[in-house]
Amino acid sequence: MKKHNFSAGPSVLPEFTIKKTAEAVLDFAGTGLSVMEVSHRDKEFMAVMDQARDLFKEILDIPSGYEVVFLGGGASMQFCMVPYNLLNKKAAYLNTGTWASKALKEAKFFGEVVEVASSKDENFSYIPKNYEVPADADYFHITTNNTIFGTEIRKDLDVKVPLVADMSSDIFSRPVDVSKYAIIYGGAQKNLAPAGVTFAVIREDVLGKVDRPIPTMLNYKTHIENGSMFNTPPVLPVFAALQTLIWLKEQGGVKEMEKRNIRKATMLYDEIERNKLFKSTVKYEEDRSIMNICFVMADEYKELEADFRTFASSRGMVGIKGHRSVGGFRASCYNALPEESVKALIDTMREFEKNH
Ligand SMILES: *Cc1c(COP(=O)(O)O)cnc(C)c1O
């Protein structure tokens, strides 16, 4: 049976990425070696790294003055790398979910942290607005897409201090005005590559302003100056990321992705609204994520939750169980998830409704 992969991360990748990576696992660029057993200093892999960096910049339309690096450690490592490199006295954080809270917690190791607003009071079911960012903050940190709670900031914010964004789960899902950000980072395993590589887009003029010494591996400058080759990079994930970038460009880039993502998300949200068995968990329509679509059973049908999970899985749906802090269901609809999978989920919801 065809599987429809709604996993939150690691998650669905383009067939193109999987095929090209599988081929390179057997024979990488005609070298007669697997991509898993070549030196990262070989010219064939250096070309992969260069091309990945260039395409990343091209597809996201990154202006000059910025560098892109590929690192290890996951987005979670960025939670400490950002303050290590940027926080002198004070940083401001918007608390919109589990990941945002974790980022905020790490920043406290380095200085004063102002939580400008939080939606924790209502289990992160909305994006706070009308808060004030202190003018003397070294930076303001946001999480553009809250993977667990299904809320998203889809507008590039205007703030007076350097803006830092965790875009782990919505990178390349829409066009971004990179010039509004000082740093954009994320784990690649949601919308780009298999787990193991982390990306960071860094405006170079924000670096070098803290007084503390920074350990070599945690210093962004090390990785910028060495083209992400200071130490052994995650070779296989970087290779796979390049394949996704090639695919993205061929498909029409982030504009086309946004169009498709909005279409897929709208279809599914419409069904959640229409279907009497389900309801959305996000408080305001404007905050709904187009990547992670969270829903629960309507109050009078709560006891059907386990039944629907079993039914959906019998129809080939994979990974739709909601995170334990929200419950219910979460359909992650990343770039590589075909519209056909969303339609299959909708059919499953309708069929289930008919049976009850
Ligand atoms: C998954 C996720 C993370 C954690 O990423 P790791 O690479 O596992 O450290 C952080 N932020 C967001 C928004 C995420 O979705």
The ligand as an SDF file (V2000), in Angstrom:
LIG
                    3D

 15 15  0  0  0  0  0  0  0  0999 V2000
   12.7370   20.1430   15.2030 C   0  0  0  0  0  0  0  0  0  0  0  0
   12.9390   21.5230   15.6540 C   0  0  0  0  0  0  0  0  0  0  0  0
   14.0380   21.8960   16.4480 C   0  0  0  0  0  0  0  0  0  0  0  0
   15.0350   20.8930   16.9670 C   0  0  0  0  0  0  0  0  0  0  0  0
   15.8850   20.4990   15.9620 O   0  0  0  0  0  0  0  0  0  0  0  0
   17.1160   19.5200   16.2580 P   0  0  0  0  0  0  0  0  0  0  0  0
   17.8130   19.5460   14.9340 O   0  0  0  0  0  0  0  0  0  0  0  0
   16.5450   18.2040   16.6260 O   0  0  0  0  0  0  0  0  0  0  0  0
   17.9310   20.1120   17.3390 O   0  0  0  0  0  0  0  0  0  0  0  0
   14.1810   23.2180   16.7850 C   0  0  0  0  0  0  0  0  0  0  0  0
   13.3070   24.1420   16.3640 N   0  0  0  0  0  0  0  0  0  0  0  0
   12.2410   23.8270   15.6160 C   0  0  0  0  0  0  0  0  0  0  0  0
   11.3000   24.9030   15.1820 C   0  0  0  0  0  0  0  0  0  0  0  0
   12.0290   22.5210   15.2290 C   0  0  0  0  0  0  0  0  0  0  0  0
   10.9570   22.1910   14.4750 O   0  0  0  0  0  0  0  0  0  0  0  0
  1  2  1  0
  2  3  1  0
  2 14  2  0
  3  4  1  0
  3 10  2  0
  4  5  1  0
  5  6  1  0
  6  7  2  0
  6  8  1  0
  6  9  1  0
 10 11  1  0
 11 12  2  0
 12 13  1  0
 12 14  1  0
 14 15  1  0
M  END
$$$$
